Amino acid sequence: RDGKKDPGTYATRSTDHGQTLAKNLKIDENTCVCCRTSLATAPEGTVYLAWRKIFEGNIRETVVARSTDGGQSFSEPVIVGNDRWVYAGCPHRPASLGVDRQGRLYVVWYTEGADETPAVYLAYSDDQGRTFSPKQALNSSKGTFPDHPQMAVDEQGRVVVVWEEQSPVRREVVMRYSFDRGQTFSKLIKLNEKKGQSPVVSVNSQGFVALAWMDHAMPGHRLVLQTLQLPR
């Protein structure tokens, strides 16, 4: 949250099904406050929180912290991709998290890096967010701008990532998926033929995926829902 008084990243929790909330817990400061936070919970109960942190020199990195006590406290944040992106403003582009049943934590995020090249990356952690794998770029199209990535992960570690691919004349919603816990990904799949934006994705324990986005069409806009079943 922003404001004149003590800005930063905060969390709260409820132990009575949302009827009451605990006092706000400050997790970190020097937060890029317009990039929204992301939460995910592992099967054993570890809670993961991602946000964009501002380091000295206006370097903006996606970081992750974990809680092993139900949100009462959080670890120190760990940098995921070490992008070294210098940006004197808030990108308004949050990370997306997912966890499989073996506890692998997946992170997808947008950055422009030290060379100021827009990209969508994925990395994962097998030690509760203490260290992360080398990041891999998911976008490969030349002359387009990848934006607003979102991810869903099922129990088996099948990963579905959606984002926008913008060009001067089009804004397409695209998808890639992995059936081997993020090791390799499918080719890029286009999901729309119009000007789409703000995709979201979810998957249940049976591998049923729901994707939605907004299509800008004349005379009005519309929300589009698409479903698919992941093979077993």
N, C-alpha and C positions, 0 to 999 in steps of 0.2 A: 504494500500500500504506500501511497505517496502522502504528502502533506508537510506542513511546517514542523510537526512534532514527531520525531523518531520514525522516519520512513524506513522501510525494509521489507523482508519476507516474514510473514507470520502464519501461524496455524492455530486452530482450535480443535477440540474434540468433544464428543458426547458419549457418555456411558449409559444413557437411558433412552436410546433410540431417537435421539434428536430433540427430546423435549427440553433439555437444558444444555448449555454449552460451557465449557471450561473457559477460564481466563485466557485471553490471547497470549500465545507464546511467540516471542521474537526468535527467529531462527538465524537470520543473517541481515546484514546491512549492505549498503552499496549495491542495491538491487535495481535492475532495469525494470521499472515498475509497470510499464505498459505491456511487456511480454508476459502473458498469463502463465500461471503456475500449472503443473501437471502432477497428478498423484497416481500411484499404483500400489497394490498390495500383493505380496507373495503368499503362497499357500500356507507357509508356517507363521504368517502374521507380520512379517517385516513390512513397514510402510516406506515407500520411496517418494521423494519430492524433488521435482526439477524446476529450475528457473534460470533466468539469464542474469549473471552477476557482472558488475562493472569492476574491472581491475584498473590499476594505475595506468594512466595514459589513454583512458577511454577504451581499453580493451574489453570486449564483451564476449563472455564465454558461457556456454550452457554448462550448468553444474547440477550435481545430484547429491542429496543428503538422505540418510536413512534413519528410521526409528525402529528400535526393537522392543519398545515398551508401550506400544499402543499410542504413540504420539505425545507422550509426556516429555520426551526430549529427542533431539536429533543430533546426528554426527556433524562434524565439520564438512562443508561442501567439497566435492571432488570434481575437478574439471573433466569433462567427457572427451572433447575432441581436440583441445589445445589449438584452436583455430587462429588465434591472434588477430581477431577482427577488430580493427579500430573504427569506431563509429560514434560521432558526436550527437547522438540522438537515440530514441528508442525504436527498434525495428518493428514492434508490434507483431512478432512472430514467435509463438511459444514452441517448446519441445513437446513430444508425445512419448509416453512410457507404456511398457507392457512387461508382464512376467509370465513365464510358463511354469508348469508343475514341477520341473526340476530346479526352479529358482533362478533361471537365467533372466537377467534384467536387460531389456532392450530399450534403446533411446534413439529416437529419430528427431532431427532438428534441422533448421535452416541457418546458414551462415554465408558470409561472403569472404571470410578468411583474410589472410595477409595480402593476397593478390586481388582482392575485391571482385572475385568471381562468384556469382550467386550459385548455391548448391544445396542439395538436400542429402544429408548423411545419416547412416545408421552405425551404431556401435553397441556392443553388449558387454555385460559383466557377469562372471561366474563366482565372484567373491563378495556379493552383497554391495556392489558399487564402490569397492575400495580401489579397483583398477578396471580399465576398460580395454576392449580389443581395439586394434587399429580401425579407424573409421573407413567406411566404404561409401562411395558416392552412388546414389540411386538414380539421379538424373543424368542423362547423357546427350540430350538433344542440343544442337548448336543453334544459337539465335533465339532461344526461348528463355523465359524467366520462371524457374520453379518456385512455388510459393505455397505457404500454409500446409505443410505436411501433417498428416494424421495417421495413426497406426493402431491396429488391433492384433492381439496375440492370443491364440487359444492354448489349451492345456498342453497340447503336444509340441508346442513351439512352432506352429505354422503362423507366419507373419504376413499380414496384409498392410501395405502402405499406400495411401492415396494422397495426391497433391494437385495443385493447379500448374499447368504449363501455359505461360502467357507469351504471346507474340504481338506484333503491332496490329494484327487483324483478328486474332482468335484468343480465346481463353478456354483451354480444354482441361477437363478433369481426367487424370490418368492414374493408373494403378500398377504396382508390381507386387509379387508375392514370393514367399520362400517356404518350402516344405522341409527344409533341413536346418531349422533353428537359426536362420539368418546367415548361413554359410554362402549360399548362392541365391540369386533372385531370377525370376522370370523376365522375359522381355517386357517392354513397356506396353500396356494395354490402354487404349483410349476408351473412355466410358461415355462420352457425350459428343455431339456434333454441333453444339451451339456454344454460347458464351456462358460457361459454368464457373462457379466459384464457391469457396467455403465448404469443401467436402468434409464429411465425417464418416467414420466407419466403426463397426462393432462386430464382434464374433462371439458365439456361445460355445458351450462345451461340446456340442455335437458338430462343430465346424460350419455352422450356418452363419453366413456373413450378410450384414445389411450395410449398404452404402447410401448416402444421401448428399445432395448438393443443391444449390440454387442455379437454375438456368435463367439467363436474361433473354427474354423473348418478347416480341411485340404481339399484341398491345400491352402485355403485362408480364411479370415475372412468375415463375413457378418453382415449387420444390419437387425434386425428382428423387424417388426411392428405387434402388435396384438391389436385388438379393441374388446370392449364389451359394451353392453348397460345395465346400472343399472336399476333394476326394479323400477317402480314408486309406 
